[in-house]
């Protein structure tokens, strides 16, 4: 059954309203522009002015990364979309309207809900690495290790965190930084409930990551849950406490709630295989706000592509829409050569995996999106930070 069962505005093209301004939103705009051209009116509604490209942030404490901002209005105009800087406070799924903080009701034929998720501290007493606001604290920890003021640093991955790659990057880049500074007596430990580090990519990749951590002198304690850090002790379950001067923890995510949008107790929206919101005609969701267990930019882009294909098929522009078939790609920064990880996902678990020092896909970017990655790769300095050496772009392969 067509999802366009609501009355169409006379003489108007179907309207897609996007709530959010992150990876899923931008990939969807670019994908739908490619598939439908000017046949769909696209509106982007988000309270921020800019799209912040954050994957490079993990390198900032070591002087090798940065956050790059893109003007959303400029990007929207580039692909014929309209940008509105406003806060959507509610969705009326029955009437197919979004409601802004100024009580303006905006009708839609299709809705893409992708406002993202909020990172929450999960290990009491630990420094939570959530992003830009915590970069300064991480920088001070690294300086303390270089100066000998700190000697024991633990990295904690709590239960319920599916995307742990940034924590492993922090550990590896810290080890490389200390080695370059001639610091030999610092102790780095990673504590994780995973069976293998980054085992979500599959057994082969997880074993390679463990070997890499071992070579860098980083202790890895798997199969345990970090509980709390207090008085120099990181409590874990099961097991004895771990001595540490500082603990850096990964956050848990909670979906951004908007009134009228159905969600579970953690704020995540249930979707079907085409990323349609379950029980809501004409509404889709993509990215971290969905109930799909793995939260990662590349997967958000794949979900956005799924949505664009479903809309294009609904409009008769494609014969059929492919369901969401997630492929997990990750670039692990190590302070030396980046490592490339690839895994097929089924139910959020890696079944097959590849680990390589050479690129495994066409573009090397931290966020792999069919349409967004080519756009970003055209901008100098986006894809690889200073100090991350690897294969040349022209040597990149699938």
matplotlib code that plots the C-alpha trace (Angstrom):
import matplotlib.pyplot as plt

x = [0.0, 1.3, 2.4, 0.8, -2.7, -3.1, -4.5, -1.9, -1.7, -3.2, -0.6, 2.3, 5.1, 5.2, 7.0, 9.6, 10.2, 13.4, 13.8, 17.5, 20.7, 23.2, 24.6, 21.3, 19.6, 22.3, 22.7, 19.0, 18.9, 21.7, 20.3, 16.8, 18.1, 20.0, 17.0, 14.2, 15.8, 13.4, 10.4, 10.2, 10.2, 12.7, 12.7, 15.3, 14.2, 16.8, 17.8, 21.4, 23.0, 25.8, 26.6, 29.6, 31.8, 33.0, 34.9, 38.2, 37.6, 39.3, 42.6, 42.3, 44.0, 47.1, 47.1, 46.0, 42.3, 39.6, 35.9, 34.9, 31.6, 29.5, 26.8, 23.4, 21.8, 24.5, 24.3, 20.5, 20.6, 23.2, 20.8, 17.6, 16.3, 15.0, 16.6, 14.6, 16.4, 13.7, 13.1, 10.5, 8.7, 6.0, 4.8, 1.2, 1.4, -2.4, -2.5, 1.0, 2.3, 5.3, 4.9, 7.7, 8.5, 6.6, 3.5, 3.7, 2.2, 4.0, 2.4, 4.3, 3.7, 6.8, 8.6, 12.2, 12.8, 16.6, 17.4, 20.1, 20.8, 22.1, 25.3, 25.0, 27.6, 27.5, 30.4, 30.2, 33.4, 34.9, 35.6, 33.1, 34.3, 31.2, 32.7, 33.8, 32.9, 35.1, 38.1, 39.8, 39.7, 41.2, 43.9, 44.8, 45.0, 47.4, 49.6, 49.5, 50.8, 53.6, 54.6, 54.6, 51.8, 49.6, 50.7, 47.7, 44.9, 42.0, 39.5, 36.1, 33.4, 30.1, 27.5, 25.0, 27.6, 27.6, 30.1, 33.3, 35.8, 36.6, 37.7, 40.1, 41.4, 42.0, 43.9, 46.1, 46.7, 47.6, 50.1, 51.7, 51.9, 53.6, 56.0, 57.0, 57.5, 59.7, 57.3, 57.8, 56.3, 52.6, 50.1, 47.1, 44.2, 41.0, 38.0, 35.1, 32.2, 33.1, 34.5, 36.9, 37.9, 35.7, 34.3, 31.2, 33.2, 33.6, 36.2, 39.0, 38.9, 38.6, 41.6, 43.7, 42.7, 43.7, 47.1, 47.5, 46.7, 49.1, 51.9, 51.3, 51.5, 47.9, 46.3, 42.8, 40.4, 37.3, 34.1, 33.7, 31.4, 33.0, 30.7, 32.2, 35.5, 36.2, 39.3, 41.7, 39.8, 37.6, 35.1, 34.3, 31.9, 33.0, 36.5, 38.7, 39.0, 41.5, 43.9, 43.9, 44.6, 42.0, 39.3, 38.0, 34.6, 32.4, 28.9, 25.6, 23.1, 19.5, 17.3, 16.1, 12.4, 9.8, 6.1, 4.0, 6.8, 6.5, 9.7, 10.9, 12.0, 15.4, 13.9, 14.7, 12.1, 11.1, 11.4, 10.8, 13.2, 12.7, 13.1, 9.5, 8.3, 6.2, 2.6, 3.0, 2.0, 4.4, 7.0, 10.5, 13.4, 17.1, 20.4, 21.1, 17.5, 16.3, 16.1, 18.9, 21.4, 24.6, 25.0, 27.5, 27.6, 28.1, 25.1, 23.0, 23.9, 22.9, 19.6, 19.1, 19.7, 17.1, 14.6, 15.4, 14.9, 11.6, 10.3, 11.5, 9.9, 6.7, 6.6, 7.2, 10.8, 12.3, 10.8, 11.6, 13.2, 16.0, 15.6, 18.2, 21.1, 23.8, 27.5, 29.8, 32.9, 35.3, 38.6, 40.7, 43.2, 46.2, 48.6, 50.5, 48.9, 45.1, 43.5, 40.4, 37.7, 34.8, 32.0, 28.6, 25.9, 23.0, 21.0, 23.8, 26.5, 29.5, 29.4, 32.3, 35.1, 38.2, 41.0, 43.6, 46.2, 44.9, 41.5, 38.8, 36.4, 36.5, 36.9, 38.8, 36.7, 35.6, 32.0, 31.3, 28.1, 27.2, 26.5, 27.8, 31.3, 32.1, 30.8, 33.1, 36.1, 36.1, 37.0, 40.7, 41.7, 38.5, 39.3, 42.7, 44.1, 47.8, 49.9, 47.7, 49.7, 48.3, 47.6, 47.4, 43.9, 44.6, 45.5, 42.1, 40.1, 36.7]
y = [0.0, 3.4, 5.6, 8.6, 8.0, 11.5, 14.3, 16.0, 19.8, 20.9, 21.1, 20.6, 18.0, 15.6, 17.2, 15.4, 17.1, 16.0, 16.6, 16.6, 18.0, 15.1, 12.4, 10.7, 14.0, 15.1, 11.7, 11.5, 14.9, 14.0, 10.5, 11.7, 14.5, 11.8, 9.5, 12.1, 15.3, 18.1, 15.8, 16.0, 19.2, 18.7, 20.7, 20.4, 21.4, 21.6, 24.0, 24.2, 26.2, 23.8, 20.2, 19.3, 16.6, 15.1, 11.8, 13.7, 14.9, 11.9, 13.1, 16.6, 15.9, 14.7, 17.7, 15.5, 16.1, 18.8, 19.4, 20.7, 22.6, 22.8, 25.5, 23.6, 26.4, 26.3, 22.6, 22.6, 25.2, 23.2, 20.3, 22.4, 21.8, 24.4, 24.9, 26.1, 26.7, 25.8, 23.3, 20.6, 19.9, 17.5, 15.4, 14.8, 11.5, 11.3, 14.7, 14.4, 17.6, 18.7, 21.3, 23.8, 25.6, 28.6, 26.4, 26.5, 23.4, 22.2, 19.5, 16.7, 13.9, 12.1, 12.5, 11.5, 11.6, 11.7, 14.0, 11.7, 10.7, 12.2, 10.8, 10.1, 9.3, 5.6, 5.0, 7.2, 9.0, 8.5, 11.2, 10.5, 11.2, 12.5, 14.8, 18.4, 19.4, 16.7, 17.2, 19.6, 17.2, 14.4, 16.8, 17.5, 13.8, 13.2, 16.1, 14.7, 11.3, 13.0, 15.0, 12.0, 13.4, 10.5, 6.9, 4.6, 5.3, 3.0, 3.2, 1.9, 0.6, 0.1, -2.4, -1.2, 0.6, -0.9, 1.5, 1.3, 2.2, 5.8, 4.4, 2.0, 4.9, 7.0, 4.1, 3.5, 7.2, 7.7, 4.9, 6.2, 9.7, 8.5, 6.4, 9.4, 11.4, 8.7, 7.8, 4.2, 3.6, 4.6, 1.8, 1.8, -0.6, -1.1, -2.6, -3.9, -6.3, -7.5, -10.9, -9.4, -5.8, -4.4, -7.9, -6.4, -6.5, -10.3, -12.7, -12.1, -8.3, -8.6, -10.9, -8.5, -5.5, -7.5, -8.2, -4.5, -3.5, -6.1, -4.8, -1.3, -2.5, -1.8, -4.3, -5.5, -6.9, -8.3, -9.9, -7.5, -4.5, -1.3, -0.1, 2.9, 4.8, 6.1, 6.6, 5.3, 2.1, 1.1, -1.4, -4.1, -7.0, -9.7, -9.3, -7.4, -3.6, -2.0, 0.7, 3.8, 7.5, 8.5, 6.6, 7.7, 6.1, 5.7, 7.2, 5.4, 6.9, 7.9, 8.8, 12.3, 12.3, 14.4, 14.4, 12.2, 10.1, 6.5, 5.3, 2.8, 3.5, 4.6, 7.0, 4.8, 4.6, 1.2, 0.8, -1.9, -3.2, -0.1, 2.2, 3.1, 4.0, 1.1, 2.0, 5.4, 5.9, 8.1, 8.4, 7.1, 7.2, 6.9, 7.2, 6.9, 7.6, 4.3, 1.0, -0.6, -1.5, -0.3, 3.5, 4.6, 7.3, 4.9, 2.9, 6.1, 6.9, 3.4, 3.9, 7.2, 5.6, 3.0, 5.7, 7.6, 4.4, 3.6, 7.1, 6.9, 3.5, 4.8, 7.6, 5.1, 6.3, 2.9, -0.5, -1.7, -0.5, -2.6, -3.3, -2.1, -4.5, -3.1, -3.3, -2.0, -0.2, 1.4, 3.3, 2.8, 5.5, 4.3, 7.2, 5.5, 3.8, 3.7, 0.3, -0.6, -2.9, -4.4, -6.6, -7.8, -7.3, -9.5, -8.5, -6.2, -8.9, -9.3, -12.6, -12.0, -9.5, -8.2, -6.2, -4.5, -1.7, -0.8, 0.8, -1.7, 0.7, 3.4, 6.4, 6.4, 8.7, 8.0, 8.3, 6.1, 7.3, 6.6, 10.3, 12.2, 10.7, 12.0, 15.4, 15.5, 14.0, 16.9, 19.2, 19.3, 18.1, 16.3, 12.6, 12.1, 14.1, 15.1, 12.3, 9.5, 7.9, 5.3, 4.3, 7.2, 8.1, 6.9, 3.4, 3.1, 0.0, -1.4]
z = [0.0, -0.8, 2.1, 0.4, 1.6, 2.9, 0.7, -1.5, -1.7, -5.0, -7.8, -5.4, -5.5, -2.6, 0.4, 2.5, 5.9, 7.6, 11.4, 12.2, 10.7, 11.0, 8.8, 8.1, 7.2, 4.8, 3.2, 2.7, 1.0, -1.4, -2.1, -2.8, -5.0, -7.0, -7.2, -7.7, -8.9, -8.3, -8.1, -4.3, -2.2, 0.7, 3.9, 6.6, 10.1, 12.9, 15.6, 14.6, 11.8, 11.0, 10.5, 12.6, 11.1, 14.4, 13.6, 13.5, 17.1, 18.6, 17.3, 18.8, 22.1, 20.2, 17.7, 14.8, 14.5, 14.4, 14.1, 10.7, 10.4, 7.3, 6.8, 6.5, 4.6, 1.9, 1.6, 1.4, -1.4, -3.2, -3.7, -4.0, -0.5, 2.0, 5.4, 8.4, 11.7, 14.2, 17.0, 16.3, 19.6, 18.4, 15.5, 14.6, 12.8, 12.1, 10.4, 9.0, 10.5, 12.5, 15.2, 16.0, 19.2, 17.8, 17.5, 13.7, 12.1, 8.9, 6.7, 5.1, 2.7, 4.0, 7.3, 8.0, 11.8, 12.5, 15.4, 16.7, 20.3, 23.5, 25.0, 28.8, 31.4, 32.2, 34.6, 37.8, 38.6, 35.1, 32.6, 29.8, 26.3, 24.6, 22.1, 21.8, 25.3, 26.8, 24.5, 26.8, 29.7, 27.6, 26.5, 30.2, 30.9, 28.0, 29.2, 32.7, 31.4, 29.5, 32.5, 34.8, 37.0, 36.0, 35.5, 35.3, 32.8, 32.2, 29.3, 30.3, 27.9, 29.8, 28.9, 26.3, 24.2, 20.7, 19.1, 21.1, 18.3, 19.6, 23.0, 21.3, 19.2, 22.3, 23.9, 20.8, 20.1, 23.7, 23.6, 20.4, 21.9, 25.0, 23.0, 20.9, 24.1, 25.6, 28.4, 29.2, 32.6, 32.0, 32.2, 29.9, 30.3, 28.3, 30.2, 28.1, 28.3, 24.7, 24.1, 21.7, 21.2, 18.4, 18.0, 16.5, 13.2, 13.6, 15.1, 12.6, 13.1, 16.9, 17.1, 15.0, 17.1, 20.3, 18.7, 17.8, 21.4, 22.8, 20.5, 21.9, 25.5, 26.2, 28.6, 27.5, 30.0, 28.2, 29.5, 32.4, 33.1, 34.5, 37.4, 39.2, 39.6, 43.1, 45.3, 42.6, 42.0, 39.0, 40.2, 37.7, 37.6, 37.8, 39.1, 41.4, 41.2, 38.8, 40.1, 38.0, 38.3, 35.7, 33.9, 30.5, 29.7, 26.7, 26.9, 26.6, 24.1, 24.6, 21.7, 21.4, 22.2, 20.4, 21.5, 19.3, 18.0, 19.3, 21.1, 23.6, 27.2, 25.9, 23.4, 20.3, 17.5, 16.1, 12.3, 9.8, 7.1, 5.0, 8.0, 8.1, 11.6, 12.8, 12.9, 11.3, 7.6, 5.7, 8.5, 8.4, 10.9, 10.5, 12.4, 16.1, 17.1, 15.7, 17.6, 15.5, 18.1, 16.4, 16.4, 13.7, 11.1, 8.2, 9.2, 9.6, 6.0, 4.8, 6.6, 4.9, 1.5, 2.4, 3.1, -0.1, -2.1, -0.4, -1.2, -4.8, -5.2, -3.7, -6.3, -9.1, -9.8, -8.9, -9.6, -6.1, -2.9, -1.3, 2.5, 5.0, 4.7, 7.1, 6.3, 9.0, 7.9, 10.3, 10.2, 13.3, 14.0, 15.8, 15.9, 13.0, 10.1, 10.1, 10.2, 8.1, 9.4, 7.5, 8.7, 7.6, 10.2, 11.1, 14.1, 15.2, 15.4, 13.0, 11.1, 8.7, 9.0, 7.3, 8.9, 6.7, 6.6, 3.1, 2.4, 1.8, 0.0, -2.5, -0.1, 3.1, 5.1, 8.7, 7.6, 4.6, 2.9, -0.8, -1.4, 1.6, 1.4, -2.1, -1.1, 2.0, 0.2, -2.2, 0.7, 1.6, 5.1, 5.9, 5.4, 7.1, 9.9, 10.2, 11.6, 10.2, 7.4, 5.1, 1.5, -1.0, -2.2, -5.7, -4.3, -2.6, -3.5, -2.7]

ax = plt.figure().add_subplot(projection="3d")
ax.plot(x, y, z, "-o")
ax.set_aspect("equal")
plt.show()
